[in-house]
Amino acid sequence: MNGAWVPLYQAKADFFRMLGHPVRIRVLELLQDGPMPVHGLLSALEVEPSALSQQLAVLRRSGIVTATRSGSTVVYALAGGDVAELLRAARRVLTDVLTGQHALLTELRQAEAGAVPAGGGVPLTTGTG
């Protein structure tokens, strides 16, 4: 073996690490609607050209976006529909997580206000009985 092989879990971790930048995620979201020229990405993202160029290079090297040149214009596109599906799945997972956190936060706030005890139990009363 030449050392180029990595376990699948490592390749997945590397892939998700590559996605781990807000500009890269936003570029992928923008490209879900179809190919865009660099100047369109720049105006939508409001980042410095050098910062965008760096992030586009990471996405290109990973193979999840393609770049085609037409004269002086470079147009980027998603390399496949699976990337768009991955972003939709991430949105669904995040929605579920945040919904659960919101429910917990609501319960904690109610408990703090004395409306509902933490854990949804019944208020305990103390007395000499």
C-alpha positions in Angstrom: 0.0 0.0 0.0 1.3 3.5 -0.8 -0.4 5.2 2.1 -3.1 7.0 -0.1 -5.9 4.8 1.2 -7.9 6.2 4.2 -10.9 4.5 5.9 -14.3 5.7 4.8 -15.0 7.3 8.2 -11.8 9.4 7.8 -12.8 10.4 4.3 -16.2 11.5 5.5 -14.6 13.5 8.4 -12.4 15.2 5.8 -15.3 16.0 3.6 -17.4 17.5 6.4 -14.3 19.5 7.6 -14.0 20.9 4.0 -17.7 22.0 4.3 -16.9 23.7 7.6 -16.7 27.3 6.5 -19.6 29.7 6.2 -18.5 31.1 2.9 -18.3 27.7 1.4 -21.7 26.7 2.6 -23.2 29.9 1.3 -21.5 29.4 -2.1 -23.1 25.9 -2.3 -26.5 27.3 -1.3 -26.3 29.9 -4.0 -25.2 27.4 -6.6 -28.3 25.2 -5.9 -30.2 27.6 -8.1 -27.9 27.1 -11.0 -24.4 28.1 -12.2 -23.2 31.6 -11.2 -20.3 33.7 -12.4 -17.7 34.8 -9.8 -19.0 38.4 -10.0 -22.5 37.2 -9.0 -21.1 35.2 -6.1 -19.1 38.2 -5.0 -22.1 40.5 -5.0 -24.2 38.0 -3.2 -21.6 37.2 -0.5 -20.1 40.6 0.1 -16.7 39.2 0.8 -13.3 40.2 -0.5 -12.4 38.7 -3.9 -9.3 37.1 -2.4 -11.4 35.4 0.3 -13.9 34.1 -2.2 -11.2 32.9 -4.5 -9.6 30.9 -1.6 -12.9 29.3 -0.7 -13.8 28.5 -4.3 -10.4 26.8 -4.7 -11.1 24.5 -1.7 -14.5 23.6 -3.2 -12.9 23.0 -6.6 -10.2 20.8 -5.2 -12.8 18.8 -3.3 -14.6 18.1 -6.6 -18.1 19.4 -5.4 -18.0 22.4 -7.7 -16.9 22.9 -11.3 -15.6 26.0 -12.9 -15.8 26.8 -16.6 -14.3 29.9 -18.3 -16.1 31.8 -20.9 -13.9 34.6 -22.1 -12.8 36.5 -18.9 -15.8 35.2 -16.9 -15.5 32.1 -14.7 -18.8 30.4 -13.9 -19.2 28.0 -11.0 -21.7 25.1 -10.7 -22.4 22.2 -8.4 -20.7 19.1 -9.6 -23.9 17.0 -8.9 -27.3 17.1 -7.4 -26.3 15.2 -4.3 -24.6 18.3 -2.9 -28.0 20.2 -3.0 -29.6 17.2 -1.3 -27.0 17.2 1.4 -27.7 20.9 2.1 -31.4 20.1 2.3 -30.8 17.2 4.6 -28.6 19.5 6.8 -31.4 22.0 6.9 -33.8 19.4 8.1 -31.5 18.1 10.8 -30.7 21.6 12.0 -34.5 22.4 12.1 -35.1 19.3 14.2 -32.2 20.1 16.6 -33.3 23.7 17.0 -36.9 22.7 17.5 -35.9 20.4 20.3 -33.7 23.1 21.8 -36.5 25.6 21.6 -38.9 23.2 23.4 -36.3 22.7 26.1 -35.7 26.4 26.5 -39.4 27.1 26.8 -39.7 24.4 29.5 -36.7 25.9 31.4 -38.2 29.4 31.2 -41.5 28.2 32.4 -39.9 26.3 35.3 -37.9 29.4 36.2 -41.0 31.5 36.3 -42.7 28.9 38.5 -45.3 27.9 35.9 -44.1 24.4 35.3 -41.5 22.5 37.4 -38.4 21.4 35.4 -39.1 18.0 34.0 -42.8 18.7 33.7 -43.6 17.3 37.2 -46.1 18.6 39.8 -45.1 21.4 42.2 -44.1 20.2 45.6 -45.6 21.8 48.6 -44.0 21.9 52.0 -45.9 22.0 55.1 -46.2 20.6 58.5 -49.0 18.4 57.4 
